Amino acid sequence: MLRRYVILRHDLPPHASRPGHWDLMLETNGVLATWAVAEEPVPGRRIAAERLADHRLDYLELEGPVSGDRGHVTRWDAGAYRTESQSSAAWRVRVRGNRLDGQIALEIAGDQPRYWTFCYVPAAPG
């Protein structure tokens, strides 16, 4: 089953407790499962990611200021995905978006369920 995803570039205000990041949001069960990815997705690179609280589906279309003085978001990528595998410690999804076309692997990094790694592998040409 195909579902929607979005990656938002999230620029935070200077007083924020963390730096800007990319929010990966996967539509699932009426909400968006969300990870704050520390760097712009680069093929083959493992990037630190933090599992955040689920977000409202409204974020699929959001661009601009975020309420509560929480910065500004810009849609970096959007499209459809299908789940290849999913557990409490790892997700593998096949994405096809405006920028990304391939597999995203999310895996818990160590024993803290909040900290993950993100890795994007492009689909083979052809």
Summary of the structure (lengths in Angstrom):
residues: 126
radius of gyration: 13.9
end to end distance: 22.8
largest distance: 46.4
contacts: 353
relative contact order: 0.25
helix: 3%
strand: 59%
